[in-house]
C-alpha cells in the first residue's frame, strides 16, 4: 500500500471534509440548541421572517424598554441562516434545522479553504495535517457545530477566504505573473470587508491580515526574497480597502461593537482622540489612520533599503531597529492599546468563564495533543529551512497565541493558528525522524504520523460527544406555559443565562439576557426589593433549582455594584440524594444531610465531620411544601429537601433569607405562585397595578388591572430607535385608555404611575 496516496488532494480533501462534517453534525441528535445565545438569534430570525422584513426594534427582549438589534450585531449574522433556510426549504428542511446546520456549513468551509490555502503554501502533507488538526480540534468544533450558532465562526471563515487569496498570489512564481499576481490581494480586501457584516467583533481579521502583510515583508527582507516585500505592501493596502468596505457595509447592515453608535466605540474613540465622521468605527479608523500608515512606512523603507543592504546580518539589525521604533511609537502615542483586548478593563470584572484566561484543562480540551506538537512549528525557522510563507503565517500564529492567553473565549479564534502550528510541526517532526536509518526509524515515523492525529481526533470526538444542551423539557414546558398564560406586553425577570430562553419559548421580554445583570443579582439576594422590580415593569419572576446551582455567580455579580456593599457571607450548597435506605441521605463533597422522617423529623447536618442540627427544614413533595417538626436548634443552618427530584439545599441564614430562596420555598404577598413543576422551575406573578395591551380592530387599548394609577406616559419611536412622540396623560379613575391616533411611532413605550411612583412599564409594537 502506498501510504502517500492519502495525502493526494483527491483523497485528502474528501477525507478531511467528511471528518469535519461528522464531528460538527454530532449535536444534531439533540432536540435542543446548545448554549443560550442561539435562542435569541433564532427568535429574531423567526420574528423577522414572520414580519417580512429585518426590523430593528424587538419588543420581546430587553424588558421593559425593548431591544434595538442594530446595537447588537450586523444583520448578516441573522440573514445567513435565513438564506440557508430559503435555499434548503425546497428539500423539506425546516428553519430550525437550517439554523442548526448553518454553523456546520461555514465551519466545514473554513476547514476546506484552510486546506486549499496550505496546499499552495506547504504542499500536500502540510495541508493535510494542519487541516486535519483543525477539523478535529474541539477548539474549532465547539463554535462551529450543529446547534451552537456564534458569530466568530464567520470571522474565521472569512479569514480562510483571505488566506486562500494570499496563497494564490504567493503560488504564482512564473515571471509572467510578476505583478499580475498582486491582483489576488483583492480577495483579502473583500474578505475582511465582508466579515464586518456578520459579527460585531470581527476586528481580529484585520489584525491577522495586517500582521500577515508586515511579517511577509519582514521575512522577504531577511531572506533576500525582495519581490515579496511588494506582497506585504499589497496585503497591507488590501486591509485599507477592507476598512472602506467594512465602513460602507456598516452603514447598511450595522456597525461592529466599536461603531460610533456603541458606547464602547465612543469610549475607544475618546481614548485615542478619534473623530468618527467619515469612518464611523473606532477600530477601523485607528487601523486605517495609524496601523496601516505605520506598516506601510516600515515596509516601503525595507523595500528601499533592500536595494542597498545585501548583508543578511545587517538586514536583521535593521528589522530589530524598525520593530523597536514601531512598538515605541504605538505604545508611547497610545498607552491604552495594552488595555484594548479587555475592553479597557471592563470585561475583567465580568464573572463569566469566557472572559478569564484559560486554564491548562481549557487548553487541553480545546487542542489535546496539538497543544504539545504546536511548538515544533518554530523548527521551520532554522537557517536554510525557513521560507517567506513561514514568516507570513506568523501574522496568524502570534496574535492567536496572545488572544488564547488572554481569554477562554478566544480559544476558537486561535484554533486555526494552533492547528497550523501543530500540522506543520508534526511534518517537521516527521522529517527529522525520517533521517534515522532502519525499519525501526521508519516504523516510529509512520507510527507518529498515524498515532498523533488519531489520538487527537479521539479526544476531540470525546469532547463533542460529551456536549449536552442546557435547555431541557422542564424549561420548555414552563416557558411555553408562561407564553400561553400571560399578556404579550408582560415583562419577566429571570437570571440572565435564561433570558434568551424566555425570549424564544415564551416570546416575552426578560429584564436580563446575554450578559450578567447586577441589578437582577441584587434583587435575588434581597438587596433590591419588589418596588424596584415593579418600577422595571416586572410581571413575572422565575426562580429555579438551576439558580441554586449558579448561586455563587449571583453573589459575585451582585458584588460588582459599587453602591451596594455586599459583604455578607452567603453559604448555599446543593446536595443530590445518594441513599434512601433507612434514611434520606444527601451528599456533596464534605457536606451531608441525613433526614429521618416521622412525627418529629430527625435531621442531621455533617460538614467535614462537624455534626449539628438545622434550625428549620422545609420538605417539598407532590404539590406541597411542609415544615416538619424538629428538635429546637440555635444553629444558623436551614435545609430545603425536594423529594420530587431527590435533592436538598443546605443554606446559612443569609442565603435562606434571600429573595431567591424565599420565593422558591415560602413565597408571600405580593408574589403569587402560578406555575411549579414540583421543584425545578417556579414562576411567580408579582401583583401590582398592571397595564394590558389589547388590540380591537384598528384600535389599541391599554387596560388597567388594579387601576390605582393616575398618570400614563407614552413614548413613540420609529423602528430605527428615533423618539418621535412623548406625552403624559391623566388616567385617574380610568380602567382603560385608547391610544390616540396622533401618537406617532411604530414602537410604543409606556409607564403607568401613581403620582410620581412608577407602578408598571412596558413596550409593544403597533404593527
Beta strands, then each sheet from edge to edge (+ up, - down):
strand 1: 57-58
strand 2: 67-68
strand 3: 491-493
strand 4: 509-510
strand 5: 538-544
strand 6: 572-579
strand 7: 584-588
strand 8: 591-596
strand 9: 602-607
strand 10: 610-612
strand 11: 616-621
strand 12: 624-626
strand 13: 637-642
strand 14: 647-652
strand 15: 671-676
strand 16: 681-686
strand 17: 690-696
strand 18: 699-705
strand 19: 711-717
strand 20: 723-730
strand 21: 736-738
strand 22: 747-754
strand 23: 757-765
sheet 1: 1+ 2-
sheet 2: 4+ 3+ 5+ 16- 15+
sheet 3: 10+ 9- 8+ 7- 6+ 14- 13+ 11+ 12-
sheet 4: 17+ 18- 21+
sheet 5: 20+ 19- 22+ 23-
end
